[in-house]
Amino acid sequence: MRILTSILLVFLITATGLSQETRTLSKQDFLQHVLENGNLLKIEAQHVKEAKGDLNQANAVFLPSISASYTGITTTNPLIAFGSKLNQEVLTPSDFDPQLLNNPERIDNFSTKLEIRQPLINMDGFFQRKAARSKYEAAQYKAERTRDYLELQVEEKYMQLQLAYKMVEVIERSGAASEENLRIAKNSFDQGLLQRSDLLAAEVQAMEMENRLRYAQSNVKNISGQLSVLMNDKEDVVFHPADKLEPAGEVIAMDSISSERADIRAMRAATTAYEQQYRSNKMSFLPRLNAFGSYELYDNEFLQADANGYLVGAQLSWNLFDGNKRIAKTGKSKAAYERSNLEYEQYLAESRLELEKAYRMLNDAGNELILSEKALNQYEESLRIRKNRFREGLERTSDLLFAEAKFAEKQLDYHQTVFQYNYALAYVRFLTKK
């Protein structure tokens, strides 16, 4: 039974390993895949198209509307029958007989109508179009900032993958050292030179390293899954970073928030859109001037047109009162405009504060990186001395195990600090981008 269980376990592990391909991925390739295939930029592109559609609709304030219709009727209605004959240009003196006027015979009428309406002066429509253009610009800037954010995400996720592999590497080395310590401890125990409690401590540390290694390997798979989602990659792949996790050598000069940053320009454009909408609602109290015209064809037979006529005119209309609806709508748009102004000022203040925090985070991470590197070197030298003393029988097993654990801890701390420093650098670049 135990043999069968072992065979099944080996088969399961092998099948799991074969189901996931390992692929080496550089940061540049990762960025390219995200920008070309990722869904986030595609979603923003559709938002831009929606805003473009609204802008095209607003062009109706300048462009004419043209419609055509073909209508057929049959009637004995006195008024319509007389008018139909008049349009068909078939009236005769006998049609003015009061008896025929009051009781006309059934008449058929087929009419073709081409109608044009041309806006001339619609002040509210002009400002609605300006509002639509500002919304379109805001959508474009938002899409641009989404690209910047994706580049930051690429930096972060790729560094997380690098850090995850560094953790696997450190734990594997620590695990190998723990196995070697366990081997030496067993030999010393067999020779009666070591107590059983020390041997058990070495066994426990070896098992802990094995368990930590499993967690680290699972973390690699989890982060690989996040990379696949960003790239919109449907394959079940474990990625391996082609670039090493090293402290960035770039030096960033102190800078301030740029008013030309894409998200800030998007906020300004959105505020402008609210302003134009407010002005449009105010202009709705003014009269409108529109031109219109039509050309009509008439006959008493289907698809014939023996009579025709046209109509051209202009209309000045003024909606004096609509139950207070326009006043309420104007008040609402004014409040939205003022709210947008306040949100813009608040966003600027929060952005400045965020940049100050980012600079402090970068400075702290730089100092921590220096200290972490020094501590790592010190613990490495301390571990080397303890190993030599342990081989000579001058060091206790518990002290060596403690030194191994502390050195592994400092290695992980150092790589974590490198990650924090590089991310802080990338975040400052993100905040100061122009």
C-alpha positions in Angstrom: 0.0 0.0 0.0 2.8 2.4 0.9 4.5 1.6 -2.5 1.3 2.4 -4.4 0.9 5.6 -2.5 4.4 6.6 -3.3 3.9 5.9 -7.0 0.7 7.9 -7.1 2.5 10.8 -5.3 5.4 10.8 -7.8 2.9 10.7 -10.7 1.0 13.6 -9.2 4.1 15.7 -8.7 5.3 14.9 -12.3 1.9 15.8 -13.8 1.8 19.1 -11.9 5.3 19.9 -13.0 4.5 19.2 -16.7 1.4 21.3 -16.6 3.3 24.5 -16.0 5.8 25.8 -18.5 8.7 27.9 -17.2 9.5 30.9 -19.4 12.2 33.5 -19.0 10.9 37.0 -19.3 12.8 40.3 -19.4 11.3 43.5 -18.0 11.2 45.1 -21.4 9.3 42.2 -23.0 6.9 42.2 -20.0 6.2 45.9 -20.5 5.7 45.5 -24.3 3.3 42.6 -23.8 1.3 44.5 -21.2 1.0 47.6 -23.4 0.1 45.7 -26.5 -2.1 42.9 -25.1 -3.3 44.0 -21.7 -6.9 44.8 -21.2 -6.5 48.0 -19.1 -5.3 50.1 -22.0 -7.9 48.6 -24.3 -10.6 49.5 -21.8 -9.3 53.1 -21.7 -9.2 53.2 -25.5 -12.9 52.4 -25.5 -13.6 55.2 -23.0 -11.9 57.6 -25.4 -14.0 56.3 -28.3 -17.2 56.8 -26.2 -16.2 60.4 -25.5 -15.4 60.9 -29.2 -18.9 59.6 -30.0 -20.4 62.2 -27.7 -18.3 64.9 -29.3 -19.5 63.8 -32.8 -23.1 63.9 -31.6 -22.6 67.5 -30.3 -21.7 68.5 -33.9 -25.4 68.5 -34.6 -25.4 72.2 -33.4 -23.7 73.1 -36.7 -24.9 70.4 -39.1 -28.3 70.1 -40.8 -30.7 67.2 -40.3 -32.2 65.8 -43.5 -35.1 63.4 -43.7 -37.1 61.8 -46.5 -40.5 60.1 -46.4 -43.1 58.5 -48.8 -46.7 58.5 -47.6 -49.8 56.9 -49.2 -53.4 57.6 -48.0 -57.0 57.1 -49.1 -59.7 59.2 -47.6 -63.2 60.7 -47.9 -62.5 63.4 -45.3 -63.7 66.6 -46.8 -60.8 68.8 -45.8 -58.1 66.2 -46.6 -59.7 65.2 -49.8 -59.8 68.9 -51.0 -56.3 69.5 -49.9 -55.0 66.4 -51.6 -56.6 67.4 -54.9 -55.1 70.9 -54.5 -51.6 69.4 -53.9 -52.0 67.2 -56.9 -53.0 70.2 -59.0 -56.1 68.5 -60.3 -58.8 70.8 -59.0 -61.6 71.8 -61.4 -64.5 74.3 -61.1 -66.9 71.4 -60.4 -64.8 70.5 -57.2 -66.1 73.7 -55.6 -69.7 72.4 -55.7 -70.8 72.5 -52.0 -72.3 69.1 -52.4 -68.9 67.6 -53.5 -67.1 69.7 -50.9 -69.2 68.3 -48.1 -69.4 64.7 -49.4 -66.3 64.1 -51.6 -65.6 60.8 -53.3 -62.8 58.7 -52.1 -59.4 60.0 -53.2 -55.9 58.4 -53.1 -52.9 60.6 -52.4 -49.2 59.6 -52.6 -46.7 62.1 -51.4 -42.8 62.2 -51.3 -41.3 64.7 -48.9 -37.6 65.8 -48.5 -37.1 67.9 -45.4 -34.1 69.8 -44.1 -33.6 71.6 -40.8 -30.5 73.8 -40.2 -29.6 75.2 -36.8 -28.5 78.8 -37.0 -28.2 80.2 -33.5 -28.4 77.8 -30.6 -26.1 79.2 -27.9 -26.8 76.3 -25.4 -25.8 73.8 -28.2 -22.5 75.7 -28.8 -21.5 75.3 -25.1 -22.7 71.7 -25.0 -20.2 71.0 -27.8 -17.4 72.7 -25.9 -18.3 70.5 -22.9 -18.2 67.4 -25.0 -14.7 68.4 -26.4 -13.4 68.9 -22.9 -14.7 65.5 -21.8 -13.0 64.0 -24.8 -9.7 65.6 -23.9 -10.1 64.4 -20.3 -10.6 60.8 -21.5 -7.4 61.1 -23.6 -5.4 62.3 -20.7 -6.8 59.6 -18.4 -5.8 57.0 -20.9 -2.3 58.5 -21.0 -2.1 58.4 -17.2 -3.3 54.8 -17.2 -0.3 53.9 -19.4 2.0 55.6 -16.9 0.4 53.6 -14.1 0.8 50.4 -16.1 4.5 51.1 -16.5 4.7 51.5 -12.7 2.8 48.3 -12.2 5.2 46.5 -14.5 8.1 47.8 -12.5 6.5 46.6 -9.2 5.3 43.2 -10.4 8.6 42.4 -12.1 10.5 43.3 -9.0 8.2 41.2 -6.9 9.0 38.3 -9.2 12.7 39.0 -8.9 12.3 39.2 -5.1 10.4 35.9 -5.0 13.2 34.1 -6.8 15.8 35.7 -4.5 13.8 34.3 -1.6 13.8 30.9 -3.2 17.5 31.1 -3.8 18.3 32.2 -0.3 16.1 29.5 1.3 17.6 26.9 -1.0 21.1 27.9 0.1 20.0 28.0 3.8 18.3 24.6 3.3 21.4 23.1 1.8 23.4 24.5 4.8 20.8 23.1 7.2 21.1 19.6 5.6 24.9 19.8 5.9 24.6 20.8 9.5 22.2 18.0 10.1 24.6 15.5 8.5 27.5 16.8 10.7 25.2 16.7 13.8 24.2 13.1 13.0 27.8 12.0 12.8 28.6 13.8 16.0 25.6 12.2 17.7 26.6 8.8 16.5 30.1 9.4 17.9 28.5 10.4 21.2 29.8 14.0 20.9 26.4 15.6 20.6 23.2 15.5 22.7 19.9 14.4 21.2 18.3 17.8 21.8 20.9 19.4 19.5 20.2 16.7 16.8 16.5 17.4 17.1 17.1 21.1 16.7 19.1 20.5 13.5 16.3 18.3 12.2 13.6 20.9 13.0 15.6 23.6 11.2 16.0 21.4 8.1 12.2 20.8 8.0 11.4 24.5 8.6 13.7 25.4 5.6 11.9 22.8 3.5 8.5 24.2 4.4 9.6 27.8 3.8 10.9 26.7 0.4 7.5 25.4 -0.6 5.9 28.7 0.4 8.5 30.6 -1.6 7.9 28.5 -4.7 4.1 29.0 -4.3 4.7 32.7 -4.2 6.6 32.6 -7.5 3.6 30.9 -9.1 1.2 33.4 -7.6 3.2 36.4 -8.9 3.5 34.6 -12.3 -0.2 34.5 -12.4 -0.5 38.2 -11.8 2.0 38.8 -14.6 -0.2 36.7 -16.9 -3.3 38.7 -16.0 -1.5 42.0 -16.8 -0.3 40.6 -20.2 -3.7 39.0 -20.9 -1.8 35.7 -21.3 -4.1 32.7 -21.0 -1.3 30.1 -20.8 -0.4 28.5 -17.4 3.2 29.7 -17.2 5.7 30.2 -14.4 7.9 33.1 -15.4 11.6 33.5 -14.6 13.1 37.0 -14.6 15.9 37.5 -17.1 17.1 40.6 -15.2 18.7 40.6 -11.7 17.3 42.4 -8.7 20.0 45.0 -8.0 20.0 48.5 -6.4 19.2 51.1 -9.1 22.1 53.4 -9.7 19.8 56.2 -11.0 19.9 59.5 -9.0 16.7 61.6 -9.0 16.9 65.4 -8.4 14.2 66.9 -6.2 11.3 68.0 -8.4 7.7 69.2 -7.9 4.4 68.1 -9.2 4.1 69.2 -12.9 0.8 70.8 -13.9 1.3 69.1 -17.3 1.1 65.6 -15.7 -1.6 63.6 -17.6 -3.9 63.0 -14.6 -3.8 66.7 -13.6 -4.6 67.8 -17.1 -7.5 65.3 -17.1 -8.8 66.9 -13.9 -8.6 70.3 -15.5 -10.3 69.2 -18.6 -13.1 67.6 -16.6 -13.5 70.9 -14.6 -13.7 72.8 -17.9 -16.4 70.4 -19.1 -18.5 71.1 -16.0 -18.0 74.8 -16.6 -19.2 74.6 -20.2 -22.2 72.5 -19.2 -23.1 75.1 -16.7 -22.8 77.9 -19.3 -24.9 75.8 -21.7 -27.7 75.5 -19.2 -27.6 79.3 -18.6 -27.8 79.9 -22.4 -30.9 77.7 -22.6 -32.9 80.7 -21.5 -32.1 82.5 -24.8 -34.2 82.1 -27.9 -33.2 79.7 -30.7 -33.1 80.5 -34.5 -33.4 77.6 -36.9 -34.0 77.4 -40.7 -36.1 74.8 -42.4 -37.1 73.8 -45.9 -39.0 71.0 -47.7 -39.6 69.8 -51.2 -42.8 67.7 -51.9 -44.1 65.6 -54.7 -47.8 64.5 -55.1 -49.9 62.2 -57.2 -53.0 60.0 -57.0 -51.1 57.0 -58.4 -48.3 54.9 -56.7 -44.8 56.0 -57.5 -45.9 58.9 -59.7 -45.2 62.6 -59.2 -47.1 64.9 -61.5 -47.3 67.8 -58.9 -44.6 69.4 -56.7 -44.0 72.3 -54.4 -41.4 73.6 -51.9 -41.4 75.4 -48.5 -38.6 77.5 -47.0 -38.6 79.4 -43.8 -37.0 80.3 -40.5 -38.2 79.9 -36.9 -37.3 82.0 -33.8 -38.5 80.1 -30.8 -38.3 81.0 -27.1 -39.2 78.6 -24.3 -40.3 81.1 -21.7 -41.2 78.7 -18.8 -41.0 75.0 -18.5 -42.2 74.4 -14.9 -38.9 75.5 -13.3 -37.0 72.6 -14.8 -34.3 74.7 -16.5 -33.7 76.8 -13.4 -33.2 73.6 -11.3 -31.0 72.1 -14.0 -28.8 75.3 -14.1 -28.5 75.3 -10.3 -27.4 71.6 -10.4 -24.8 72.2 -13.1 -23.4 75.2 -11.2 -23.0 73.0 -8.1 -21.3 70.3 -10.1 -18.9 72.9 -11.6 -18.0 74.3 -8.2 -17.6 70.8 -6.8 -15.2 69.9 -9.6 -13.1 73.0 -8.9 -12.8 72.0 -5.2 -11.9 68.4 -6.2 -9.2 69.7 -8.5 -7.7 71.8 -5.7 -7.9 68.9 -3.3 -6.3 66.5 -5.8 -3.4 69.0 -6.3 -2.8 69.2 -2.6 -3.0 65.4 -2.1 -0.6 65.0 -5.1 1.9 67.4 -3.5 1.7 65.6 -0.2 2.1 62.2 -1.9 5.2 63.4 -3.6 6.7 64.6 -0.3 6.0 61.2 1.2 7.6 59.5 -1.8 10.8 61.5 -1.5 10.9 60.6 2.3 10.2 57.0 1.4 13.1 57.0 -1.1 15.5 58.7 1.3 14.6 56.2 4.1 14.9 53.2 1.7 18.3 54.5 0.6 19.6 54.7 4.2 18.1 51.3 5.0 19.8 49.8 2.0 23.2 51.0 3.2 22.6 49.6 6.7 21.2 46.4 5.4 24.2 45.7 3.2 26.6 46.4 6.1 24.6 44.1 8.4 24.5 41.3 5.7 28.3 41.5 5.4 28.8 41.3 9.2 26.5 38.3 9.6 28.1 36.5 6.7 31.5 36.9 8.3 30.1 35.9 11.7 28.6 32.7 10.1 31.9 31.9 8.4 33.7 32.0 11.8 31.1 29.9 13.6 31.2 27.3 10.8 34.9 26.9 11.2 34.6 26.7 15.0 31.8 24.1 14.6 33.9 21.9 12.4 36.6 22.0 15.0 34.1 21.2 17.7 34.4 24.5 19.4 30.9 25.8 18.7 27.5 24.5 19.8 25.0 23.3 17.3 22.4 25.7 18.6 24.7 28.6 18.1 25.5 27.6 14.5 21.8 27.1 13.7 21.0 30.5 15.1 23.7 32.1 13.1 22.4 30.3 9.9 18.9 31.5 10.6 20.1 35.1 11.2 22.2 35.2 8.0 19.2 33.9 6.0 17.0 36.5 7.6 19.5 39.3 6.8 19.8 38.1 3.2 16.0 38.3 2.8 16.0 41.7 4.5 18.6 43.0 2.1 16.7 41.9 -1.0 13.5 43.3 0.4 15.3 46.6 1.0 16.5 46.6 -2.6 13.0 46.0 -3.7 11.7 48.9 -1.6 14.4 51.3 -2.8 13.9 50.5 -6.5 10.1 50.8 -6.1 10.4 54.1 -4.3 12.6 55.4 -7.1 10.0 54.2 -9.7 7.2 55.8 -7.7 8.9 59.2 -7.6 9.5 59.0 -11.4 5.7 58.2 -11.7 4.7 61.2 -9.6 7.1 63.7 -11.3 6.4 62.6 -14.9 5.6 65.4 -17.2 
